[in-house]
């Protein structure tokens, strides 16, 4: 469904409703739900500096030294392009056309739009062409047989155009169309939510893949260094000047590192397949495209959010969807209450009727009729009352669902932002730890060679460096993953929403 199609059908439905806007409508009118604080301050760990606090943590930069980029709605548009990675950009573009879940959401939107158009038919007159040919045999006991006839045969030929038009006096049809429009708008928001979820998932899986590939590279580099150490120790032992215990200790360190790699390779393959499915392709389709590229840096410039405006939360598609479904349920109350009131119709028809086929087309066979009619089912055993109460209960459920969605939206943004800013502090500490571990490995080797320390110090230093280098790689990827999650919680990427992009 292209954006132009949505505008056309939406305009048609809205025009039908506004055409009768001056007539009264039963049931409550929709009012936007009252929300709490217009904006809130987010928990921000700040960008870490070289300075330390009184508790020896990294001190965040002061406001005049904070160089982080402030996130805005414009900044969120096509956020994936900010990573400057053509592979990720191509995966996102591929997903918009082929992802199955996204296509299902679009088809649901299309259904909602046509349902909305269908409700506008209630404002239009309905026409039907009817025709019949009937032979009647009437016997003497029938009141219509007169005289001495024992029976009488009579043919009736009828054909014409009949019309009926309900005047929506009390607004039941208008409320029904209001509900359909709100449901269609909710379906649009659902497609947008599917789009935000899809792009966020691709971004997270992609960074997880690149992080795993970096961890593989770290493990392989350490495996080479550890193996070189083992070869030296083994050569010294073979020459009769080595330490057999040190050789065995080094051997299990080498094998422990080697054992990490198969698990990481399996994780790499799993992530590649997950990305292929998200992009709407068969698993294995992107094996060549997603080969390791250790030269590229995926760490983006630090971002910040000064405060969380209510409008930014309301613009989230899941919040929009919940709010529109609340509007639809309120309109449904009016639909239910309209059943308490009479329905006014204008009926009419023109046609031909004759008792002989040869006379059917003659002017004397013409007939026409027009006039109003009223239908008022004033007693239905409490069915209407039950329908009204059911609709009112559905309104309260939709209202609570909207409040819950709004609360969860606030929590998701706060959690994502706090995790993102705190991860920078962890990353900085790990950088210092890796540097210290690398120096410890070098010093421990020199001390061992000079006979001043045993080989356990070398092993501990090597194990610590491998562990810290792996944690540093994970933290580096986690910073970008947390930022992508933050973009998703703020409704990022909707400048190319599902509707406009197709």
Secondary structure, 3 states (H helix, E strand, C coil): CCHHHHHHHHHHHHHHHHCCCCCCCCCCCCCCCCCCCCEECCCCCCCEEEEECCCCCEEECCHHHCCCEECCHHHHCCHHHHHCCHHHHHHHHHHHHHCHHHHHHHHHHHHHHHHHHHHHHHHCCEEEEEEEEEEEEEECCCCCCCCCCCEEEEEEEEEEEEEEEEECCCCHHHHHHHHHHHHHHHHHHHHHHHHHHHHHHHHHHHHHHHHHHHHHHHHHHHHHHHHHHHHHHHHHHHCCCCCHHHHHHHHHHHHHHHHHHHHHHHHHHHHHHHHHHHCCCCCCCCCCCCCCCCCCCCCCCCEECCCEEHHHHHCCHHHHHHHHHHHHHHHHHHHHHHHHCCEEEEEEEEEEEECCHHHCCCHHHEEEEEEEEEECCCCCCCHHHHHHHHHHHHHHHHHHHHHHHHHHHHHHHHHHHHHHHHHHHHHHHHHHHHHHHHHHHHHHHHHHHCCCCCCHHHHHHHHHHHHHHHHHHHHHHHHHHHHHHHHHHCCCCHHHCHHHHC
